[in-house]
Amino acid sequence: MSHVTLVDPRHTTADRAAVLSTIHQAFGTVPNMFRAVAHSPAALKSMWGSFGALSGGTLPARLTEQIAVAVADRNQCAYCLAAHTALGRKAGASAEEMAAAQAGRSSDPATAAALAFALKLVEHRGQVSAGDVQAVRAAGFSEEAVVEIIAHVALNLFTNYVNVALDVPVDFPQVKLRMTA
């Protein structure tokens, strides 16, 4: 059970309702994570705005969802793992590709390099070396793409922390976490 009540999009303030309506249009529903975050209109706008801004970046949706599942698994966020596995499948990744990404792996060298870099950011709290950045650049990622990988990791940390800290009920098909405490 969630540590906070989930905001009902039909019974909330106008500023919350406006953002939740946009989210509903995108998903066909308002996922529980957004209903939990909606307690803070500022946090809701920040989170939804970040998703929107990054979706217009240079990284393909399939890769960003693979990064999201790798980060979710490392942070033991069952909610984000389930949501981003479903979104990754919608973006064209196979079930096997999403399972591999969850473990930080890919048969594609560029994707493998991006996942390794993303996980190094998570595991070392951003403390990466010039060599780590050069490795992802050598895999074909521009400086713009490197910054976007970092931004996706940061956004996923935000969503992971919200869902884990608030124990948000998963409303996507469940996926088993690989990492355990």
C-alpha contacts under 8 A as a table, 3 or more apart, distances in Angstrom:
res1	aa1	res2	aa2	distance
1	M	167	D	6.64
1	M	168	V	7.14
1	M	169	P	6.46
2	S	5	T	6.62
2	S	6	L	7.76
2	S	166	L	5.78
2	S	167	D	4.78
2	S	168	V	4.86
2	S	169	P	6.19
3	H	165	A	7.98
3	H	166	L	4.90
3	H	167	D	5.95
3	H	168	V	7.41
4	V	36	A	6.71
4	V	166	L	6.44
5	T	36	A	6.85
6	L	32	N	6.83
6	L	35	R	4.95
6	L	36	A	4.88
7	V	11	H	7.73
7	V	12	T	7.07
7	V	35	R	4.83
7	V	36	A	6.24
7	V	38	A	6.27
7	V	39	H	6.81
8	D	11	H	5.38
8	D	12	T	6.49
8	D	35	R	6.95
9	P	12	T	5.90
9	P	16	R	7.58
9	P	17	A	5.62
9	P	20	L	6.26
9	P	21	S	7.56
9	P	30	V	7.90
9	P	35	R	7.51
10	R	17	A	7.22
12	T	16	R	6.47
12	T	17	A	6.15
13	T	16	R	5.43
13	T	17	A	6.02
14	A	17	A	4.96
14	A	18	A	6.03
15	D	18	A	5.34
15	D	19	V	6.77
15	D	41	P	6.87
16	R	19	V	5.52
16	R	20	L	6.12
16	R	38	A	6.26
16	R	41	P	5.72
16	R	44	L	7.82
17	A	20	L	4.98
17	A	21	S	5.85
18	A	21	S	5.18
18	A	22	T	6.54
19	V	22	T	5.17
19	V	23	I	6.33
19	V	44	L	7.56
19	V	45	K	6.97
19	V	48	W	7.87
20	L	23	I	4.94
20	L	24	H	6.06
20	L	30	V	6.63
20	L	34	F	7.46
20	L	35	R	7.86
20	L	38	A	7.94
21	S	24	H	4.95
21	S	25	Q	6.27
21	S	30	V	7.97
22	T	25	Q	5.09
22	T	26	A	6.43
23	I	26	A	5.08
23	I	27	F	6.22
23	I	28	G	7.95
23	I	29	T	7.38
23	I	30	V	6.03
23	I	48	W	7.86
24	H	27	F	5.26
24	H	28	G	5.02
24	H	29	T	4.54
24	H	30	V	4.90
25	Q	28	G	5.45
25	Q	29	T	7.28
26	A	29	T	7.89
27	F	30	V	6.74
27	F	31	P	7.76
30	V	34	F	6.65
30	V	35	R	6.85
31	P	34	F	5.75
31	P	35	R	6.64
31	P	171	D	6.73
32	N	35	R	4.87
32	N	36	A	6.18
32	N	168	V	6.65
32	N	169	P	6.73
32	N	170	V	7.22
32	N	171	D	6.64
33	M	36	A	5.20
33	M	37	V	6.24
33	M	159	T	7.91
33	M	162	V	7.67
33	M	163	N	6.53
33	M	168	V	6.29
34	F	37	V	4.98
34	F	38	A	5.86
34	F	44	L	6.85
35	R	38	A	5.16
35	R	39	H	7.61
36	A	39	H	6.29
36	A	166	L	7.84
36	A	168	V	7.12
37	V	40	S	6.04
37	V	41	P	7.77
37	V	43	A	6.44
37	V	44	L	5.52
37	V	162	V	7.47
38	A	41	P	5.61
38	A	43	A	7.30
38	A	44	L	5.34
39	H	44	L	7.93
40	S	43	A	5.22
40	S	44	L	6.12
41	P	44	L	4.99
41	P	45	K	6.01
42	A	45	K	5.22
42	A	46	S	6.06
43	A	46	S	4.97
43	A	47	M	6.02
44	L	47	M	5.22
44	L	48	W	6.03
45	K	48	W	5.29
45	K	49	G	5.63
46	S	49	G	5.14
46	S	50	S	5.98
47	M	50	S	5.18
47	M	51	F	6.37
47	M	155	L	7.49
47	M	159	T	7.95
48	W	51	F	5.16
48	W	52	G	6.27
49	G	52	G	5.04
49	G	53	A	6.02
50	S	53	A	5.08
50	S	54	L	5.97
50	S	155	L	7.19
51	F	54	L	5.39
51	F	55	S	6.05
51	F	155	L	7.88
52	G	55	S	5.23
52	G	56	G	6.81
53	A	56	G	5.53
53	A	57	G	7.03
54	L	57	G	5.05
54	L	148	E	7.37
54	L	151	A	7.86
54	L	152	H	7.42
55	S	61	A	7.11
57	G	60	P	7.99
57	G	148	E	7.21
58	T	144	E	7.62
58	T	145	A	6.25
58	T	148	E	7.71
59	L	63	L	6.67
59	L	64	T	6.66
59	L	145	A	6.46
59	L	148	E	7.30
59	L	149	I	7.95
60	P	63	L	5.48
60	P	64	T	6.45
61	A	64	T	5.06
61	A	65	E	6.13
61	A	88	G	7.46
61	A	91	A	6.05
62	R	65	E	5.30
62	R	66	Q	6.31
62	R	88	G	5.54
62	R	89	R	8.00
62	R	91	A	5.11
62	R	92	G	6.44
62	R	93	A	6.18
63	L	66	Q	4.95
63	L	67	I	6.18
63	L	111	T	6.81
64	T	67	I	5.04
64	T	68	A	6.13
64	T	149	I	7.83
64	T	152	H	6.97
65	E	68	A	4.83
65	E	69	V	6.30
65	E	84	H	5.54
65	E	85	T	7.08
65	E	87	L	6.65
65	E	88	G	4.98
66	Q	69	V	5.34
66	Q	70	A	6.35
66	Q	84	H	7.72
66	Q	85	T	7.84
66	Q	88	G	6.66
66	Q	98	M	6.17
66	Q	101	A	5.26
66	Q	102	Q	7.09
66	Q	115	L	7.58
67	I	70	A	5.21
67	I	71	V	6.20
67	I	101	A	7.05
67	I	114	A	7.62
67	I	115	L	5.83
67	I	118	A	6.75
67	I	152	H	7.61
67	I	153	V	7.36
68	A	71	V	5.19
68	A	72	A	5.96
68	A	80	C	7.47
68	A	81	L	7.43
68	A	84	H	6.23
68	A	152	H	7.50
68	A	153	V	7.24
68	A	156	N	6.16
69	V	72	A	4.91
69	V	73	D	6.02
69	V	80	C	7.04
69	V	81	L	5.09
69	V	84	H	5.93
69	V	85	T	6.46
69	V	98	M	7.37
69	V	101	A	6.53
69	V	102	Q	4.99
70	A	73	D	5.33
70	A	74	R	6.38
70	A	101	A	5.63
70	A	102	Q	4.25
70	A	103	A	6.21
70	A	104	G	5.48
70	A	115	L	7.13
70	A	119	L	7.07
71	V	74	R	5.18
71	V	75	N	6.25
71	V	102	Q	7.76
71	V	118	A	7.43
71	V	119	L	6.52
71	V	122	V	7.09
71	V	153	V	6.99
71	V	156	N	6.86
71	V	157	L	7.47
72	A	75	N	5.13
72	A	76	Q	5.89
72	A	77	C	4.96
72	A	78	A	7.13
72	A	80	C	5.69
72	A	81	L	5.29
72	A	102	Q	7.84
72	A	156	N	7.30
72	A	157	L	7.98
72	A	160	N	6.34
73	D	76	Q	4.88
73	D	77	C	6.14
73	D	78	A	7.45
73	D	81	L	6.41
73	D	102	Q	6.09
73	D	103	A	7.64
73	D	177	L	5.82
73	D	178	R	6.46
73	D	179	M	5.98
74	R	77	C	7.82
74	R	119	L	7.85
74	R	122	V	7.87
74	R	179	M	6.21
75	N	160	N	6.80
76	Q	164	V	7.80
76	Q	177	L	6.61
76	Q	179	M	6.48
76	Q	180	T	6.91
76	Q	181	A	7.89
77	C	80	C	5.58
77	C	81	L	6.16
77	C	160	N	5.53
77	C	161	Y	7.90
77	C	163	N	6.82
77	C	164	V	5.85
77	C	177	L	7.91
78	A	81	L	5.06
78	A	82	A	6.10
78	A	164	V	8.00
78	A	170	V	7.31
78	A	174	Q	7.58
78	A	175	V	7.12
78	A	176	K	7.48
78	A	177	L	6.50
79	Y	82	A	5.34
79	Y	83	A	6.18
79	Y	160	N	7.76
79	Y	163	N	6.41
79	Y	164	V	7.91
79	Y	168	V	7.23
79	Y	169	P	7.25
79	Y	170	V	5.02
79	Y	171	D	7.74
79	Y	172	F	7.61
80	C	83	A	4.99
80	C	84	H	5.77
80	C	159	T	7.25
80	C	160	N	6.32
80	C	163	N	7.56
81	L	84	H	5.46
81	L	85	T	5.89
81	L	175	V	6.54
81	L	177	L	7.50
82	A	85	T	5.27
82	A	86	A	6.35
82	A	170	V	7.45
82	A	172	F	5.66
82	A	173	P	5.93
82	A	174	Q	5.28
82	A	175	V	5.24
83	A	86	A	5.34
83	A	87	L	6.22
83	A	172	F	5.61
83	A	173	P	7.63
84	H	87	L	4.75
84	H	88	G	5.72
85	T	88	G	5.03
85	T	89	R	6.23
85	T	98	M	6.22
85	T	175	V	7.71
86	A	89	R	5.20
86	A	90	K	6.30
86	A	172	F	7.39
86	A	173	P	7.42
87	L	90	K	4.91
87	L	91	A	6.16
88	G	91	A	4.88
88	G	92	G	6.48
88	G	93	A	5.57
88	G	98	M	6.88
89	R	92	G	5.20
89	R	93	A	4.81
89	R	94	S	5.96
89	R	95	A	6.78
89	R	98	M	7.54
90	K	93	A	7.28
93	A	97	E	5.89
93	A	98	M	6.47
94	S	97	E	5.07
94	S	98	M	6.32
95	A	98	M	5.19
95	A	99	A	6.15
96	E	99	A	5.07
96	E	100	A	6.09
97	E	100	A	5.09
97	E	101	A	6.08
97	E	106	S	6.78
98	M	101	A	4.97
98	M	102	Q	6.10
99	A	102	Q	5.04
99	A	103	A	6.62
100	A	103	A	5.16
100	A	104	G	6.32
100	A	105	R	4.94
100	A	106	S	5.86
101	A	104	G	4.63
101	A	105	R	4.96
101	A	106	S	6.05
101	A	115	L	7.27
102	Q	105	R	7.36
102	Q	178	R	7.61
103	A	178	R	7.21
104	G	112	A	7.22
104	G	115	L	5.60
104	G	116	A	6.47
104	G	119	L	7.29
105	R	112	A	5.55
105	R	115	L	6.95
105	R	116	A	7.85
106	S	109	P	6.99
106	S	111	T	6.04
106	S	112	A	4.84
107	S	111	T	7.80
107	S	112	A	6.96
108	D	111	T	5.38
108	D	112	A	6.06
109	P	112	A	4.98
109	P	113	A	6.14
109	P	139	A	7.02
110	A	113	A	5.11
110	A	114	A	6.27
110	A	136	V	7.75
110	A	139	A	5.10
110	A	140	G	6.68
110	A	141	F	7.91
111	T	114	A	5.07
111	T	115	L	6.09
112	A	115	L	5.14
112	A	116	A	6.07
113	A	116	A	5.08
113	A	117	F	6.13
113	A	135	A	7.24
113	A	136	V	5.52
113	A	139	A	6.35
114	A	117	F	5.13
114	A	118	A	6.07
114	A	136	V	6.12
114	A	149	I	7.36
115	L	118	A	5.02
115	L	119	L	6.06
116	A	119	L	5.24
116	A	120	K	6.07
117	F	120	K	5.06
117	F	121	L	6.26
117	F	132	D	6.80
117	F	133	V	7.59
117	F	136	V	6.66
118	A	121	L	5.14
118	A	122	V	6.46
118	A	149	I	6.70
118	A	150	I	6.97
118	A	153	V	6.34
119	L	122	V	4.97
119	L	123	E	5.94
120	K	123	E	5.10
120	K	124	H	5.75
120	K	125	R	7.88
120	K	126	G	7.47
120	K	128	V	7.00
121	L	124	H	5.42
121	L	125	R	5.49
121	L	126	G	4.35
121	L	127	Q	6.60
121	L	128	V	6.50
121	L	150	I	7.60
121	L	153	V	7.63
122	V	125	R	5.14
122	V	126	G	6.46
122	V	153	V	7.40
123	E	126	G	7.85
124	H	127	Q	5.25
124	H	128	V	7.02
128	V	132	D	5.99
128	V	133	V	7.38
129	S	132	D	5.08
129	S	133	V	6.57
130	A	133	V	5.15
130	A	134	Q	6.04
131	G	134	Q	4.86
131	G	135	A	6.02
132	D	135	A	5.15
132	D	136	V	6.67
133	V	136	V	5.43
133	V	137	R	6.25
133	V	146	V	7.50
134	Q	137	R	4.87
134	Q	138	A	5.92
135	A	138	A	5.03
135	A	139	A	6.42
136	V	139	A	5.09
136	V	140	G	6.97
136	V	141	F	6.10
136	V	146	V	7.33
137	R	140	G	5.36
137	R	141	F	4.64
137	R	142	S	6.04
137	R	143	E	7.21
137	R	146	V	7.37
138	A	141	F	7.02
141	F	144	E	7.82
141	F	145	A	5.57
141	F	146	V	6.33
142	S	145	A	5.06
142	S	146	V	6.26
143	E	146	V	5.00
143	E	147	V	6.31
144	E	147	V	5.29
144	E	148	E	6.30
145	A	148	E	4.89
145	A	149	I	6.14
146	V	149	I	5.12
146	V	150	I	6.45
147	V	150	I	5.12
147	V	151	A	6.21
148	E	151	A	4.79
148	E	152	H	6.07
149	I	152	H	5.13
149	I	153	V	6.23
150	I	153	V	5.09
150	I	154	A	6.20
151	A	154	A	5.04
151	A	155	L	6.14
152	H	155	L	5.09
152	H	156	N	6.05
153	V	156	N	5.11
153	V	157	L	6.13
154	A	157	L	5.05
154	A	158	F	6.38
155	L	158	F	5.08
155	L	159	T	6.39
156	N	159	T	5.03
156	N	160	N	5.82
157	L	160	N	5.01
157	L	161	Y	5.96
158	F	161	Y	5.32
158	F	162	V	6.25
159	T	162	V	5.12
159	T	163	N	6.17
160	N	163	N	5.28
160	N	164	V	5.98
161	Y	164	V	5.22
161	Y	165	A	5.62
162	V	165	A	5.39
162	V	166	L	5.82
162	V	167	D	7.96
162	V	168	V	7.85
163	N	166	L	5.39
163	N	167	D	5.49
163	N	168	V	5.01
164	V	167	D	5.03
164	V	168	V	6.92
170	V	173	P	7.89
170	V	174	Q	7.33
177	L	180	T	7.19
